[in-house]
Amino acid sequence: MSVKIRVSYTDDEELAGVIRLLSPLGKKWKVPRNQKGPYKKAYTEERGKRKQGIKLD
């Protein structure tokens, strides 16, 4: 199973808060260098592991 997460944000403090909340996933975040428009984006992906305490049903 694979889960992809895309986050839209307006300032870096918002992204830091989201990463802090999702830190139990322990994954790397990708932040594109060239971002135009009012919203910036960041991406992460979780593959193949089932974490304890997270129900996927």
All heavy atoms as atom14 arrays in JSON, in Angstrom:
{
  "sequence": "MSVKIRVSYTDDEELAGVIRLLSPLGKKWKVPRNQKGPYKKAYTEERGKRKQGIKLD",
  "atom14_mask": [
    [1, 1, 1, 1, 1, 1, 1, 1, 0, 0, 0, 0, 0, 0],
    [1, 1, 1, 1, 1, 1, 0, 0, 0, 0, 0, 0, 0, 0],
    [1, 1, 1, 1, 1, 1, 1, 0, 0, 0, 0, 0, 0, 0],
    [1, 1, 1, 1, 1, 1, 1, 1, 1, 0, 0, 0, 0, 0],
    [1, 1, 1, 1, 1, 1, 1, 1, 0, 0, 0, 0, 0, 0],
    [1, 1, 1, 1, 1, 1, 1, 1, 1, 1, 1, 0, 0, 0],
    [1, 1, 1, 1, 1, 1, 1, 0, 0, 0, 0, 0, 0, 0],
    [1, 1, 1, 1, 1, 1, 0, 0, 0, 0, 0, 0, 0, 0],
    [1, 1, 1, 1, 1, 1, 1, 1, 1, 1, 1, 1, 0, 0],
    [1, 1, 1, 1, 1, 1, 1, 0, 0, 0, 0, 0, 0, 0],
    [1, 1, 1, 1, 1, 1, 1, 1, 0, 0, 0, 0, 0, 0],
    [1, 1, 1, 1, 1, 1, 1, 1, 0, 0, 0, 0, 0, 0],
    [1, 1, 1, 1, 1, 1, 1, 1, 1, 0, 0, 0, 0, 0],
    [1, 1, 1, 1, 1, 1, 1, 1, 1, 0, 0, 0, 0, 0],
    [1, 1, 1, 1, 1, 1, 1, 1, 0, 0, 0, 0, 0, 0],
    [1, 1, 1, 1, 1, 0, 0, 0, 0, 0, 0, 0, 0, 0],
    [1, 1, 1, 1, 0, 0, 0, 0, 0, 0, 0, 0, 0, 0],
    [1, 1, 1, 1, 1, 1, 1, 0, 0, 0, 0, 0, 0, 0],
    [1, 1, 1, 1, 1, 1, 1, 1, 0, 0, 0, 0, 0, 0],
    [1, 1, 1, 1, 1, 1, 1, 1, 1, 1, 1, 0, 0, 0],
    [1, 1, 1, 1, 1, 1, 1, 1, 0, 0, 0, 0, 0, 0],
    [1, 1, 1, 1, 1, 1, 1, 1, 0, 0, 0, 0, 0, 0],
    [1, 1, 1, 1, 1, 1, 0, 0, 0, 0, 0, 0, 0, 0],
    [1, 1, 1, 1, 1, 1, 1, 0, 0, 0, 0, 0, 0, 0],
    [1, 1, 1, 1, 1, 1, 1, 1, 0, 0, 0, 0, 0, 0],
    [1, 1, 1, 1, 0, 0, 0, 0, 0, 0, 0, 0, 0, 0],
    [1, 1, 1, 1, 1, 1, 1, 1, 1, 0, 0, 0, 0, 0],
    [1, 1, 1, 1, 1, 1, 1, 1, 1, 0, 0, 0, 0, 0],
    [1, 1, 1, 1, 1, 1, 1, 1, 1, 1, 1, 1, 1, 1],
    [1, 1, 1, 1, 1, 1, 1, 1, 1, 0, 0, 0, 0, 0],
    [1, 1, 1, 1, 1, 1, 1, 0, 0, 0, 0, 0, 0, 0],
    [1, 1, 1, 1, 1, 1, 1, 0, 0, 0, 0, 0, 0, 0],
    [1, 1, 1, 1, 1, 1, 1, 1, 1, 1, 1, 0, 0, 0],
    [1, 1, 1, 1, 1, 1, 1, 1, 0, 0, 0, 0, 0, 0],
    [1, 1, 1, 1, 1, 1, 1, 1, 1, 0, 0, 0, 0, 0],
    [1, 1, 1, 1, 1, 1, 1, 1, 1, 0, 0, 0, 0, 0],
    [1, 1, 1, 1, 0, 0, 0, 0, 0, 0, 0, 0, 0, 0],
    [1, 1, 1, 1, 1, 1, 1, 0, 0, 0, 0, 0, 0, 0],
    [1, 1, 1, 1, 1, 1, 1, 1, 1, 1, 1, 1, 0, 0],
    [1, 1, 1, 1, 1, 1, 1, 1, 1, 0, 0, 0, 0, 0],
    [1, 1, 1, 1, 1, 1, 1, 1, 1, 0, 0, 0, 0, 0],
    [1, 1, 1, 1, 1, 0, 0, 0, 0, 0, 0, 0, 0, 0],
    [1, 1, 1, 1, 1, 1, 1, 1, 1, 1, 1, 1, 0, 0],
    [1, 1, 1, 1, 1, 1, 1, 0, 0, 0, 0, 0, 0, 0],
    [1, 1, 1, 1, 1, 1, 1, 1, 1, 0, 0, 0, 0, 0],
    [1, 1, 1, 1, 1, 1, 1, 1, 1, 0, 0, 0, 0, 0],
    [1, 1, 1, 1, 1, 1, 1, 1, 1, 1, 1, 0, 0, 0],
    [1, 1, 1, 1, 0, 0, 0, 0, 0, 0, 0, 0, 0, 0],
    [1, 1, 1, 1, 1, 1, 1, 1, 1, 0, 0, 0, 0, 0],
    [1, 1, 1, 1, 1, 1, 1, 1, 1, 1, 1, 0, 0, 0],
    [1, 1, 1, 1, 1, 1, 1, 1, 1, 0, 0, 0, 0, 0],
    [1, 1, 1, 1, 1, 1, 1, 1, 1, 0, 0, 0, 0, 0],
    [1, 1, 1, 1, 0, 0, 0, 0, 0, 0, 0, 0, 0, 0],
    [1, 1, 1, 1, 1, 1, 1, 1, 0, 0, 0, 0, 0, 0],
    [1, 1, 1, 1, 1, 1, 1, 1, 1, 0, 0, 0, 0, 0],
    [1, 1, 1, 1, 1, 1, 1, 1, 0, 0, 0, 0, 0, 0],
    [1, 1, 1, 1, 1, 1, 1, 1, 0, 0, 0, 0, 0, 0]
  ],
  "atom14_positions": [
    [[0.84, -1.16, 0.0], [0.0, 0.0, 0.0], [0.89, 1.23, 0.0], [1.94, 1.26, 0.6], [-0.89, 0.01, 1.23], [-1.66, 1.27, 1.38], [-2.54, 1.34, 2.91], [-4.16, 1.11, 2.31], [0.0, 0.0, 0.0], [0.0, 0.0, 0.0], [0.0, 0.0, 0.0], [0.0, 0.0, 0.0], [0.0, 0.0, 0.0], [0.0, 0.0, 0.0]],
    [[0.42, 2.25, -0.67], [1.17, 3.5, -0.78], [0.24, 4.67, -0.49], [-0.89, 4.69, -0.95], [1.75, 3.62, -2.17], [2.31, 4.87, -2.37], [0.0, 0.0, 0.0], [0.0, 0.0, 0.0], [0.0, 0.0, 0.0], [0.0, 0.0, 0.0], [0.0, 0.0, 0.0], [0.0, 0.0, 0.0], [0.0, 0.0, 0.0], [0.0, 0.0, 0.0]],
    [[0.74, 5.62, 0.27], [-0.03, 6.82, 0.58], [0.82, 8.02, 0.19], [1.97, 8.14, 0.62], [-0.37, 6.91, 2.08], [-1.08, 8.21, 2.4], [-1.21, 5.72, 2.5], [0.0, 0.0, 0.0], [0.0, 0.0, 0.0], [0.0, 0.0, 0.0], [0.0, 0.0, 0.0], [0.0, 0.0, 0.0], [0.0, 0.0, 0.0], [0.0, 0.0, 0.0]],
    [[0.27, 8.89, -0.66], [0.97, 10.11, -1.07], [0.26, 11.29, -0.44], [-0.96, 11.37, -0.43], [0.95, 10.25, -2.58], [1.72, 9.15, -3.27], [1.68, 9.32, -4.76], [2.43, 8.17, -5.42], [2.43, 8.31, -6.88], [0.0, 0.0, 0.0], [0.0, 0.0, 0.0], [0.0, 0.0, 0.0], [0.0, 0.0, 0.0], [0.0, 0.0, 0.0]],
    [[1.05, 12.21, 0.09], [0.5, 13.39, 0.76], [1.06, 14.63, 0.08], [2.28, 14.75, -0.09], [0.87, 13.41, 2.25], [0.3, 12.18, 2.93], [0.35, 14.68, 2.92], [0.77, 12.01, 4.36], [0.0, 0.0, 0.0], [0.0, 0.0, 0.0], [0.0, 0.0, 0.0], [0.0, 0.0, 0.0], [0.0, 0.0, 0.0], [0.0, 0.0, 0.0]],
    [[0.16, 15.54, -0.31], [0.57, 16.83, -0.85], [0.03, 17.91, 0.07], [-1.14, 17.91, 0.41], [0.03, 17.04, -2.25], [0.47, 18.38, -2.83], [-0.06, 18.62, -4.19], [-1.48, 18.96, -4.06], [-2.27, 19.2, -5.08], [-1.81, 19.1, -6.31], [-3.53, 19.51, -4.89], [0.0, 0.0, 0.0], [0.0, 0.0, 0.0], [0.0, 0.0, 0.0]],
    [[0.88, 18.82, 0.46], [0.51, 19.89, 1.37], [0.68, 21.21, 0.64], [1.71, 21.46, 0.03], [1.41, 19.87, 2.63], [1.11, 21.03, 3.53], [1.25, 18.56, 3.37], [0.0, 0.0, 0.0], [0.0, 0.0, 0.0], [0.0, 0.0, 0.0], [0.0, 0.0, 0.0], [0.0, 0.0, 0.0], [0.0, 0.0, 0.0], [0.0, 0.0, 0.0]],
    [[-0.35, 22.06, 0.71], [-0.26, 23.42, 0.18], [-0.16, 24.37, 1.37], [-0.9, 24.22, 2.34], [-1.5, 23.76, -0.65], [-1.56, 22.92, -1.78], [0.0, 0.0, 0.0], [0.0, 0.0, 0.0], [0.0, 0.0, 0.0], [0.0, 0.0, 0.0], [0.0, 0.0, 0.0], [0.0, 0.0, 0.0], [0.0, 0.0, 0.0], [0.0, 0.0, 0.0]],
    [[0.72, 25.35, 1.27], [0.92, 26.29, 2.39], [1.34, 27.64, 1.84], [1.71, 27.77, 0.67], [1.97, 25.74, 3.35], [3.33, 25.53, 2.74], [4.33, 26.49, 2.9], [3.64, 24.4, 2.0], [5.58, 26.31, 2.34], [4.88, 24.22, 1.43], [5.85, 25.18, 1.61], [7.08, 25.01, 1.04], [0.0, 0.0, 0.0], [0.0, 0.0, 0.0]],
    [[1.24, 28.67, 2.68], [1.61, 30.01, 2.25], [2.93, 30.5, 2.84], [3.61, 31.31, 2.25], [0.51, 31.03, 2.59], [0.24, 30.95, 3.99], [-0.76, 30.75, 1.81], [0.0, 0.0, 0.0], [0.0, 0.0, 0.0], [0.0, 0.0, 0.0], [0.0, 0.0, 0.0], [0.0, 0.0, 0.0], [0.0, 0.0, 0.0], [0.0, 0.0, 0.0]],
    [[3.28, 30.02, 4.03], [4.59, 30.4, 4.6], [5.25, 29.19, 5.24], [4.63, 28.18, 5.52], [4.48, 31.57, 5.58], [3.55, 31.29, 6.75], [3.59, 30.17, 7.28], [2.81, 32.2, 7.13], [0.0, 0.0, 0.0], [0.0, 0.0, 0.0], [0.0, 0.0, 0.0], [0.0, 0.0, 0.0], [0.0, 0.0, 0.0], [0.0, 0.0, 0.0]],
    [[6.55, 29.3, 5.45], [7.34, 28.17, 5.92], [6.94, 27.7, 7.31], [7.14, 26.54, 7.65], [8.83, 28.52, 5.88], [9.32, 28.73, 4.45], [8.72, 28.15, 3.53], [10.32, 29.46, 4.28], [0.0, 0.0, 0.0], [0.0, 0.0, 0.0], [0.0, 0.0, 0.0], [0.0, 0.0, 0.0], [0.0, 0.0, 0.0], [0.0, 0.0, 0.0]],
    [[6.38, 28.58, 8.13], [5.95, 28.19, 9.47], [4.79, 27.19, 9.41], [4.69, 26.29, 10.23], [5.57, 29.42, 10.28], [6.78, 30.28, 10.61], [6.42, 31.74, 10.77], [5.23, 32.09, 10.71], [7.36, 32.54, 10.95], [0.0, 0.0, 0.0], [0.0, 0.0, 0.0], [0.0, 0.0, 0.0], [0.0, 0.0, 0.0], [0.0, 0.0, 0.0]],
    [[3.9, 27.37, 8.43], [2.8, 26.41, 8.26], [3.33, 25.03, 7.91], [2.89, 24.03, 8.45], [1.85, 26.88, 7.16], [0.98, 28.04, 7.53], [0.07, 28.45, 6.39], [0.53, 28.49, 5.24], [-1.1, 28.7, 6.67], [0.0, 0.0, 0.0], [0.0, 0.0, 0.0], [0.0, 0.0, 0.0], [0.0, 0.0, 0.0], [0.0, 0.0, 0.0]],
    [[4.29, 24.98, 6.99], [4.88, 23.7, 6.6], [5.57, 23.04, 7.8], [5.43, 21.84, 8.01], [5.87, 23.88, 5.46], [6.57, 22.6, 5.0], [5.57, 21.57, 4.51], [7.61, 22.91, 3.95], [0.0, 0.0, 0.0], [0.0, 0.0, 0.0], [0.0, 0.0, 0.0], [0.0, 0.0, 0.0], [0.0, 0.0, 0.0], [0.0, 0.0, 0.0]],
    [[6.29, 23.81, 8.59], [6.97, 23.26, 9.77], [5.97, 22.64, 10.73], [6.22, 21.57, 11.3], [7.78, 24.34, 10.46], [0.0, 0.0, 0.0], [0.0, 0.0, 0.0], [0.0, 0.0, 0.0], [0.0, 0.0, 0.0], [0.0, 0.0, 0.0], [0.0, 0.0, 0.0], [0.0, 0.0, 0.0], [0.0, 0.0, 0.0], [0.0, 0.0, 0.0]],
    [[4.81, 23.27, 10.9], [3.77, 22.72, 11.77], [3.21, 21.42, 11.26], [3.0, 20.47, 12.01], [0.0, 0.0, 0.0], [0.0, 0.0, 0.0], [0.0, 0.0, 0.0], [0.0, 0.0, 0.0], [0.0, 0.0, 0.0], [0.0, 0.0, 0.0], [0.0, 0.0, 0.0], [0.0, 0.0, 0.0], [0.0, 0.0, 0.0], [0.0, 0.0, 0.0]],
    [[2.99, 21.33, 9.95], [2.46, 20.09, 9.35], [3.48, 18.98, 9.47], [3.15, 17.84, 9.83], [2.06, 20.33, 7.88], [1.75, 19.02, 7.18], [0.88, 21.26, 7.8], [0.0, 0.0, 0.0], [0.0, 0.0, 0.0], [0.0, 0.0, 0.0], [0.0, 0.0, 0.0], [0.0, 0.0, 0.0], [0.0, 0.0, 0.0], [0.0, 0.0, 0.0]],
    [[4.73, 19.28, 9.2], [5.78, 18.26, 9.31], [5.9, 17.77, 10.75], [6.07, 16.58, 11.0], [7.12, 18.8, 8.77], [7.03, 18.98, 7.25], [8.28, 17.88, 9.14], [8.23, 19.65, 6.64], [0.0, 0.0, 0.0], [0.0, 0.0, 0.0], [0.0, 0.0, 0.0], [0.0, 0.0, 0.0], [0.0, 0.0, 0.0], [0.0, 0.0, 0.0]],
    [[5.78, 18.68, 11.71], [5.84, 18.29, 13.11], [4.68, 17.34, 13.46], [4.87, 16.36, 14.16], [5.82, 19.53, 14.0], [6.04, 19.23, 15.47], [6.13, 20.49, 16.33], [4.95, 21.33, 16.24], [4.9, 22.52, 15.64], [5.97, 23.04, 15.1], [3.78, 23.21, 15.62], [0.0, 0.0, 0.0], [0.0, 0.0, 0.0], [0.0, 0.0, 0.0]],
    [[3.48, 17.64, 12.96], [2.33, 16.77, 13.23], [2.46, 15.4, 12.57], [2.03, 14.39, 13.12], [1.04, 17.44, 12.74], [0.58, 18.64, 13.53], [-0.59, 19.31, 12.82], [0.18, 18.24, 14.94], [0.0, 0.0, 0.0], [0.0, 0.0, 0.0], [0.0, 0.0, 0.0], [0.0, 0.0, 0.0], [0.0, 0.0, 0.0], [0.0, 0.0, 0.0]],
    [[3.07, 15.35, 11.39], [3.19, 14.09, 10.67], [4.55, 13.42, 10.88], [4.87, 12.45, 10.2], [2.97, 14.33, 9.17], [1.57, 14.82, 8.8], [1.5, 15.11, 7.3], [0.52, 13.8, 9.2], [0.0, 0.0, 0.0], [0.0, 0.0, 0.0], [0.0, 0.0, 0.0], [0.0, 0.0, 0.0], [0.0, 0.0, 0.0], [0.0, 0.0, 0.0]],
    [[5.33, 13.89, 11.84], [6.66, 13.33, 12.08], [6.67, 11.85, 12.46], [7.67, 11.19, 12.2], [7.4, 14.15, 13.13], [6.74, 14.08, 14.36], [0.0, 0.0, 0.0], [0.0, 0.0, 0.0], [0.0, 0.0, 0.0], [0.0, 0.0, 0.0], [0.0, 0.0, 0.0], [0.0, 0.0, 0.0], [0.0, 0.0, 0.0], [0.0, 0.0, 0.0]],
    [[5.61, 11.29, 13.06], [5.66, 9.84, 13.32], [5.83, 9.0, 12.05], [6.27, 7.86, 12.13], [4.32, 9.55, 13.99], [3.92, 10.83, 14.62], [4.44, 11.89, 13.69], [0.0, 0.0, 0.0], [0.0, 0.0, 0.0], [0.0, 0.0, 0.0], [0.0, 0.0, 0.0], [0.0, 0.0, 0.0], [0.0, 0.0, 0.0], [0.0, 0.0, 0.0]],
    [[5.51, 9.55, 10.9], [5.74, 8.82, 9.66], [7.23, 8.72, 9.37], [7.67, 7.77, 8.73], [5.03, 9.51, 8.49], [3.51, 9.5, 8.53], [2.96, 10.29, 7.35], [2.98, 8.08, 8.5], [0.0, 0.0, 0.0], [0.0, 0.0, 0.0], [0.0, 0.0, 0.0], [0.0, 0.0, 0.0], [0.0, 0.0, 0.0], [0.0, 0.0, 0.0]],
    [[7.98, 9.7, 9.82], [9.44, 9.65, 9.68], [9.93, 9.66, 8.25], [10.94, 9.06, 7.94], [0.0, 0.0, 0.0], [0.0, 0.0, 0.0], [0.0, 0.0, 0.0], [0.0, 0.0, 0.0], [0.0, 0.0, 0.0], [0.0, 0.0, 0.0], [0.0, 0.0, 0.0], [0.0, 0.0, 0.0], [0.0, 0.0, 0.0], [0.0, 0.0, 0.0]],
    [[9.24, 10.32, 7.37], [9.61, 10.33, 5.97], [10.26, 11.66, 5.57], [10.12, 12.66, 6.24], [8.38, 10.1, 5.08], [7.71, 8.77, 5.29], [8.62, 7.61, 5.04], [8.9, 7.46, 3.56], [9.69, 6.32, 3.21], [0.0, 0.0, 0.0], [0.0, 0.0, 0.0], [0.0, 0.0, 0.0], [0.0, 0.0, 0.0], [0.0, 0.0, 0.0]],
    [[10.92, 11.64, 4.41], [11.51, 12.85, 3.85], [10.43, 13.63, 3.1], [9.54, 13.05, 2.5], [12.62, 12.5, 2.88], [13.81, 11.86, 3.55], [14.87, 11.58, 2.53], [16.07, 10.91, 3.19], [17.12, 10.6, 2.21], [0.0, 0.0, 0.0], [0.0, 0.0, 0.0], [0.0, 0.0, 0.0], [0.0, 0.0, 0.0], [0.0, 0.0, 0.0]],
    [[10.54, 14.91, 3.13], [9.63, 15.79, 2.41], [10.35, 16.37, 1.22], [11.52, 16.72, 1.29], [9.15, 16.91, 3.33], [8.15, 16.44, 4.32], [8.43, 15.81, 5.5], [6.75, 16.5, 4.22], [7.27, 15.49, 6.14], [6.21, 15.91, 5.38], [5.87, 17.0, 3.28], [4.85, 15.81, 5.61], [4.51, 16.91, 3.51], [4.02, 16.32, 4.66]],
    [[9.65, 16.47, 0.1], [10.2, 17.09, -1.1], [9.53, 18.45, -1.27], [8.31, 18.55, -1.29], [9.9, 16.22, -2.33], [10.57, 14.87, -2.27], [10.2, 14.04, -3.47], [10.75, 12.64, -3.33], [10.34, 11.78, -4.45], [0.0, 0.0, 0.0], [0.0, 0.0, 0.0], [0.0, 0.0, 0.0], [0.0, 0.0, 0.0], [0.0, 0.0, 0.0]],
    [[10.36, 19.48, -1.4], [9.86, 20.84, -1.61], [10.49, 21.34, -2.91], [11.7, 21.55, -2.98], [10.24, 21.76, -0.43], [9.72, 23.16, -0.66], [9.72, 21.19, 0.88], [0.0, 0.0, 0.0], [0.0, 0.0, 0.0], [0.0, 0.0, 0.0], [0.0, 0.0, 0.0], [0.0, 0.0, 0.0], [0.0, 0.0, 0.0], [0.0, 0.0, 0.0]],
    [[9.67, 21.51, -3.97], [10.21, 21.99, -5.24], [10.86, 23.37, -5.09], [10.42, 24.19, -4.29], [8.98, 22.08, -6.15], [7.97, 21.18, -5.53], [8.25, 21.22, -4.06], [0.0, 0.0, 0.0], [0.0, 0.0, 0.0], [0.0, 0.0, 0.0], [0.0, 0.0, 0.0], [0.0, 0.0, 0.0], [0.0, 0.0, 0.0], [0.0, 0.0, 0.0]],
    [[11.91, 23.62, -5.85], [12.64, 24.89, -5.75], [11.86, 26.04, -6.38], [11.76, 27.1, -5.81], [13.99, 24.77, -6.44], [14.92, 23.88, -5.69], [16.27, 23.86, -6.33], [17.11, 22.88, -5.66], [18.35, 22.66, -5.98], [18.91, 23.31, -6.96], [19.04, 21.76, -5.33], [0.0, 0.0, 0.0], [0.0, 0.0, 0.0], [0.0, 0.0, 0.0]],
    [[11.35, 25.83, -7.58], [10.64, 26.9, -8.29], [9.15, 26.78, -8.0], [8.48, 25.88, -8.5], [10.88, 26.81, -9.8], [12.33, 27.02, -10.15], [13.03, 27.7, -9.42], [12.78, 26.44, -11.23], [0.0, 0.0, 0.0], [0.0, 0.0, 0.0], [0.0, 0.0, 0.0], [0.0, 0.0, 0.0], [0.0, 0.0, 0.0], [0.0, 0.0, 0.0]],
    [[8.64, 27.69, -7.2], [7.22, 27.66, -6.87], [6.64, 29.04, -7.15], [7.08, 30.03, -6.59], [7.02, 27.28, -5.4], [7.55, 25.89, -5.12], [7.0, 25.32, -3.85], [5.84, 25.49, -3.53], [7.85, 24.61, -3.12], [0.0, 0.0, 0.0], [0.0, 0.0, 0.0], [0.0, 0.0, 0.0], [0.0, 0.0, 0.0], [0.0, 0.0, 0.0]],
    [[5.63, 29.06, -8.02], [4.98, 30.31, -8.4], [3.57, 30.31, -7.85], [2.98, 29.27, -7.61], [4.96, 30.45, -9.92], [6.33, 30.54, -10.53], [6.25, 30.67, -12.02], [7.65, 30.72, -12.61], [7.62, 30.77, -14.08], [0.0, 0.0, 0.0], [0.0, 0.0, 0.0], [0.0, 0.0, 0.0], [0.0, 0.0, 0.0], [0.0, 0.0, 0.0]],
    [[3.03, 31.48, -7.67], [1.67, 31.6, -7.2], [1.61, 31.81, -5.69], [2.63, 31.8, -5.0], [0.0, 0.0, 0.0], [0.0, 0.0, 0.0], [0.0, 0.0, 0.0], [0.0, 0.0, 0.0], [0.0, 0.0, 0.0], [0.0, 0.0, 0.0], [0.0, 0.0, 0.0], [0.0, 0.0, 0.0], [0.0, 0.0, 0.0], [0.0, 0.0, 0.0]],
    [[0.4, 31.98, -5.16], [0.25, 32.29, -3.73], [0.51, 31.1, -2.81], [0.8, 31.28, -1.64], [-1.19, 32.76, -3.62], [-1.89, 32.09, -4.75], [-0.88, 32.0, -5.86], [0.0, 0.0, 0.0], [0.0, 0.0, 0.0], [0.0, 0.0, 0.0], [0.0, 0.0, 0.0], [0.0, 0.0, 0.0], [0.0, 0.0, 0.0], [0.0, 0.0, 0.0]],
    [[0.4, 29.89, -3.32], [0.56, 28.71, -2.48], [1.8, 27.92, -2.89], [2.06, 27.71, -4.06], [-0.66, 27.8, -2.58], [-1.91, 28.48, -2.1], [-2.85, 28.96, -3.0], [-2.15, 28.66, -0.75], [-3.99, 29.6, -2.57], [-3.29, 29.3, -0.3], [-4.2, 29.76, -1.21], [-5.33, 30.4, -0.77], [0.0, 0.0, 0.0], [0.0, 0.0, 0.0]],
    [[2.55, 27.48, -1.89], [3.7, 26.61, -2.12], [3.25, 25.18, -1.85], [2.25, 24.95, -1.19], [4.83, 26.99, -1.16], [5.31, 28.41, -1.33], [6.34, 28.74, -0.28], [6.74, 30.18, -0.32], [7.68, 30.51, 0.76], [0.0, 0.0, 0.0], [0.0, 0.0, 0.0], [0.0, 0.0, 0.0], [0.0, 0.0, 0.0], [0.0, 0.0, 0.0]],
    [[4.01, 24.21, -2.33], [3.64, 22.8, -2.16], [4.8, 21.99, -1.62], [5.96, 22.31, -1.86], [3.19, 22.22, -3.5], [1.91, 22.85, -4.01], [1.63, 22.41, -5.42], [0.48, 23.16, -6.01], [0.71, 24.58, -6.19], [0.0, 0.0, 0.0], [0.0, 0.0, 0.0], [0.0, 0.0, 0.0], [0.0, 0.0, 0.0], [0.0, 0.0, 0.0]],
    [[4.47, 20.93, -0.9], [5.46, 19.98, -0.41], [4.83, 18.59, -0.53], [3.62, 18.44, -0.46], [5.82, 20.27, 1.03], [0.0, 0.0, 0.0], [0.0, 0.0, 0.0], [0.0, 0.0, 0.0], [0.0, 0.0, 0.0], [0.0, 0.0, 0.0], [0.0, 0.0, 0.0], [0.0, 0.0, 0.0], [0.0, 0.0, 0.0], [0.0, 0.0, 0.0]],
    [[5.68, 17.58, -0.74], [5.2, 16.22, -0.99], [5.93, 15.21, -0.12], [7.11, 15.38, 0.18], [5.44, 15.83, -2.45], [4.86, 16.78, -3.45], [5.59, 17.86, -3.92], [3.57, 16.6, -3.92], [5.06, 18.75, -4.83], [3.02, 17.47, -4.85], [3.77, 18.54, -5.3], [3.24, 19.41, -6.2], [0.0, 0.0, 0.0], [0.0, 0.0, 0.0]],
    [[5.24, 14.14, 0.25], [5.85, 13.0, 0.92], [5.1, 11.75, 0.5], [3.98, 11.83, -0.01], [5.87, 13.16, 2.45], [6.66, 12.11, 3.01], [4.49, 13.11, 3.04], [0.0, 0.0, 0.0], [0.0, 0.0, 0.0], [0.0, 0.0, 0.0], [0.0, 0.0, 0.0], [0.0, 0.0, 0.0], [0.0, 0.0, 0.0], [0.0, 0.0, 0.0]],
    [[5.71, 10.6, 0.72], [5.08, 9.34, 0.35], [5.44, 8.27, 1.37], [6.58, 8.19, 1.81], [5.55, 8.91, -1.04], [4.89, 7.67, -1.54], [5.28, 7.36, -2.98], [5.99, 8.16, -3.6], [4.87, 6.31, -3.46], [0.0, 0.0, 0.0], [0.0, 0.0, 0.0], [0.0, 0.0, 0.0], [0.0, 0.0, 0.0], [0.0, 0.0, 0.0]],
    [[4.47, 7.48, 1.75], [4.66, 6.36, 2.67], [4.36, 5.09, 1.9], [3.29, 4.95, 1.32], [3.73, 6.51, 3.88], [3.79, 5.37, 4.86], [5.11, 5.31, 5.6], [5.81, 6.31, 5.72], [5.44, 4.21, 6.07], [0.0, 0.0, 0.0], [0.0, 0.0, 0.0], [0.0, 0.0, 0.0], [0.0, 0.0, 0.0], [0.0, 0.0, 0.0]],
    [[5.31, 4.16, 1.86], [5.13, 2.92, 1.12], [5.32, 1.69, 1.97], [6.24, 1.63, 2.76], [6.15, 2.8, -0.01], [5.9, 3.64, -1.17], [6.92, 3.27, -2.22], [6.81, 4.21, -3.31], [6.58, 3.84, -4.55], [6.49, 2.58, -4.85], [6.49, 4.73, -5.49], [0.0, 0.0, 0.0], [0.0, 0.0, 0.0], [0.0, 0.0, 0.0]],
    [[4.44, 0.74, 1.8], [4.63, -0.62, 2.24], [4.72, -0.93, 3.72], [4.77, -2.08, 4.08], [0.0, 0.0, 0.0], [0.0, 0.0, 0.0], [0.0, 0.0, 0.0], [0.0, 0.0, 0.0], [0.0, 0.0, 0.0], [0.0, 0.0, 0.0], [0.0, 0.0, 0.0], [0.0, 0.0, 0.0], [0.0, 0.0, 0.0], [0.0, 0.0, 0.0]],
    [[4.77, 0.04, 4.58], [4.86, -0.25, 6.01], [3.51, 0.02, 6.66], [2.8, 0.92, 6.27], [5.89, 0.63, 6.69], [7.28, 0.41, 6.26], [8.17, 1.33, 7.05], [9.53, 1.45, 6.46], [10.33, 2.45, 7.16], [0.0, 0.0, 0.0], [0.0, 0.0, 0.0], [0.0, 0.0, 0.0], [0.0, 0.0, 0.0], [0.0, 0.0, 0.0]],
    [[3.21, -0.74, 7.66], [2.02, -0.46, 8.45], [2.48, -0.09, 9.85], [3.07, -0.9, 10.56], [1.1, -1.67, 8.49], [-0.2, -1.34, 9.14], [-1.18, -2.45, 8.95], [-2.44, -2.01, 9.48], [-3.59, -2.46, 9.11], [-3.65, -3.39, 8.2], [-4.68, -2.01, 9.64], [0.0, 0.0, 0.0], [0.0, 0.0, 0.0], [0.0, 0.0, 0.0]],
    [[2.25, 1.13, 10.22], [2.71, 1.62, 11.51], [1.75, 1.18, 12.61], [0.56, 1.08, 12.4], [2.78, 3.15, 11.5], [3.69, 3.72, 10.47], [5.11, 3.56, 10.89], [6.02, 4.21, 9.87], [7.4, 4.15, 10.25], [0.0, 0.0, 0.0], [0.0, 0.0, 0.0], [0.0, 0.0, 0.0], [0.0, 0.0, 0.0], [0.0, 0.0, 0.0]],
    [[2.3, 0.95, 13.78], [1.45, 0.6, 14.91], [0.63, 1.8, 15.32], [1.11, 2.93, 15.34], [2.3, 0.15, 16.1], [2.93, -1.19, 15.89], [3.72, -1.61, 17.1], [4.24, -0.78, 17.83], [3.79, -2.89, 17.33], [0.0, 0.0, 0.0], [0.0, 0.0, 0.0], [0.0, 0.0, 0.0], [0.0, 0.0, 0.0], [0.0, 0.0, 0.0]],
    [[-0.62, 1.54, 15.68], [-1.48, 2.6, 16.17], [-2.19, 3.38, 15.09], [-2.98, 4.25, 15.38], [0.0, 0.0, 0.0], [0.0, 0.0, 0.0], [0.0, 0.0, 0.0], [0.0, 0.0, 0.0], [0.0, 0.0, 0.0], [0.0, 0.0, 0.0], [0.0, 0.0, 0.0], [0.0, 0.0, 0.0], [0.0, 0.0, 0.0], [0.0, 0.0, 0.0]],
    [[-1.91, 3.09, 13.82], [-2.58, 3.77, 12.72], [-3.48, 2.75, 12.04], [-3.01, 1.78, 11.47], [-1.57, 4.35, 11.72], [-0.67, 5.37, 12.39], [-2.29, 4.97, 10.53], [0.43, 5.9, 11.52], [0.0, 0.0, 0.0], [0.0, 0.0, 0.0], [0.0, 0.0, 0.0], [0.0, 0.0, 0.0], [0.0, 0.0, 0.0], [0.0, 0.0, 0.0]],
    [[-4.79, 2.99, 12.1], [-5.73, 2.08, 11.46], [-6.02, 2.59, 10.05], [-6.33, 3.76, 9.86], [-7.02, 2.0, 12.27], [-6.82, 1.35, 13.6], [-8.14, 1.19, 14.32], [-7.92, 0.52, 15.65], [-9.18, 0.32, 16.36], [0.0, 0.0, 0.0], [0.0, 0.0, 0.0], [0.0, 0.0, 0.0], [0.0, 0.0, 0.0], [0.0, 0.0, 0.0]],
    [[-5.92, 1.7, 9.08], [-6.14, 2.08, 7.72], [-7.5, 1.62, 7.21], [-7.79, 1.76, 6.04], [-5.04, 1.48, 6.82], [-3.63, 1.94, 7.18], [-2.61, 1.21, 6.33], [-3.48, 3.43, 7.01], [0.0, 0.0, 0.0], [0.0, 0.0, 0.0], [0.0, 0.0, 0.0], [0.0, 0.0, 0.0], [0.0, 0.0, 0.0], [0.0, 0.0, 0.0]],
    [[-8.34, 1.12, 8.09], [-9.66, 0.63, 7.67], [-10.65, 1.73, 7.52], [-10.7, 2.7, 8.14], [-10.19, -0.39, 8.66], [-9.27, -1.6, 8.75], [-8.6, -1.92, 7.76], [-9.25, -2.19, 9.82], [0.0, 0.0, 0.0], [0.0, 0.0, 0.0], [0.0, 0.0, 0.0], [0.0, 0.0, 0.0], [0.0, 0.0, 0.0], [0.0, 0.0, 0.0]]
  ]
}
